């Protein structure tokens, strides 16, 4: 279903993504992180939906469709290394910083910082071109909002 999209995303010299494609790629990354610990929890799904709704101004129906498409894309996407590097190549740094903050929202959504999720975050942030300092600041902002 998403074969052409994945080919474009992982091409040697990918073109910038259209806004809908960037939304889909970033949503798929959120889903991948949520599934990392083997428990795709309702709290994580709800958090993904809230993040997508807020970030993109979507209706509940549009959000559910985007997340559903992202779940399919995530299951078909290549390994995380190629997937995140592809996103890095086509998404502006400021947006990638916001993505890292959103990823921390997912890690902390169920109240447990699972070792698998932590390991993936240590790998994904640099692959997105976001340094450890900015990733830690993003995590701290999320923790501060959660109280």
C-alpha positions in Angstrom: 0.0 0.0 0.0 2.8 2.4 0.9 5.5 0.9 -1.3 5.9 4.0 -3.6 6.0 6.3 -0.6 8.7 4.2 1.1 10.7 4.1 -2.1 10.6 7.9 -2.4 11.4 8.2 1.3 14.4 5.9 1.2 15.8 6.9 -2.2 19.5 7.9 -2.3 18.5 11.6 -2.9 15.0 12.0 -1.6 12.9 15.1 -2.5 11.3 17.1 0.3 8.1 15.5 1.5 4.8 17.2 0.8 3.0 18.2 4.0 0.6 15.1 4.0 3.6 12.8 3.4 5.6 14.4 6.2 2.7 14.0 8.6 2.4 10.4 7.7 6.1 9.7 8.1 6.3 11.5 11.5 3.1 9.7 12.7 4.6 6.4 11.7 7.7 7.2 13.8 5.4 7.9 16.8 3.7 4.6 16.3 7.0 2.8 16.0 8.2 4.2 19.3 4.9 3.3 21.0 5.2 -0.3 19.8 8.9 -0.7 20.9 8.1 -2.1 24.3 5.8 -4.7 22.9 2.8 -3.0 24.5 0.9 -0.6 22.2 -1.0 0.8 25.1 -4.2 2.8 24.9 -2.5 5.6 26.7 0.1 5.8 24.0 -2.6 5.6 21.2 -4.5 8.4 22.9 -1.3 10.5 23.2 -0.5 10.0 19.5 -4.0 11.1 18.6 -3.7 14.2 20.8 -0.3 15.1 19.4 -1.5 14.7 15.8 -4.7 16.6 16.4 -2.9 19.5 18.1 0.1 19.6 15.7 -1.9 19.5 12.5 -5.4 20.8 13.6 -7.2 17.6 12.5 -10.7 16.5 13.3 -11.0 13.2 15.3 -11.9 11.4 12.0 -8.8 12.8 10.2 -6.6 11.9 13.2 -7.9 8.3 13.3 -7.3 7.9 9.6 -3.8 9.4 9.8 -2.9 7.1 12.8 -4.4 4.1 11.0 -2.3 4.9 7.9 0.8 5.4 10.1 0.3 2.0 11.7 0.3 0.4 8.3 3.3 2.4 7.1 5.2 1.6 10.3 4.6 -2.1 9.8 5.9 -1.9 6.2 8.7 0.6 6.8 12.4 -0.5 6.7 14.5 -0.6 9.8 14.4 2.4 12.1 17.9 3.6 11.0 16.9 4.0 7.4 13.5 5.3 8.2 14.7 8.1 10.6 17.6 9.1 8.4 15.1 9.5 5.5 12.9 11.7 7.7 16.0 13.7 8.7 16.8 14.4 5.0 13.4 15.8 4.2 12.2 17.5 7.4 13.5 20.9 8.8 15.5 20.8 12.0 12.9 22.8 14.0 10.3 20.2 13.1 12.6 17.4 14.0 13.1 18.9 17.4 9.3 19.0 17.9 9.2 15.4 16.7 11.7 14.4 19.4 9.5 16.2 22.0 6.5 14.3 20.7 8.4 11.1 20.9 9.2 11.8 24.5 5.4 12.3 25.0 4.9 8.8 23.8 7.6 7.3 25.9 6.2 8.9 29.0 2.5 8.4 28.1 2.0 5.2 30.0 4.0 6.4 33.0 6.8 3.9 32.5 10.2 4.7 30.9 10.8 1.2 29.4 14.4 0.3 28.7 13.5 -0.5 25.0 11.9 2.9 24.6 14.9 4.6 26.2 17.3 2.8 24.0 15.3 3.7 20.9 15.2 7.3 21.9 19.0 7.4 22.4 19.3 6.0 18.8 16.5 8.0 17.1 17.2 11.5 18.3 20.8 11.6 16.8 19.5 9.9 13.6 17.0 12.7 13.3 20.0 15.1 13.7 18.9 16.3 17.2 21.7 16.3 19.7 21.5 14.8 23.2 21.2 18.2 24.8 18.2 19.2 22.8 16.6 15.7 23.3 17.1 16.0 27.1 15.6 19.5 27.1 12.6 18.2 25.1 12.2 15.3 27.6 12.4 17.8 30.5 9.7 20.0 28.9 7.4 17.0 28.6 8.0 15.9 32.2 7.3 19.5 33.4 4.0 19.5 31.6 3.1 16.1 33.0 3.8 17.4 36.5 
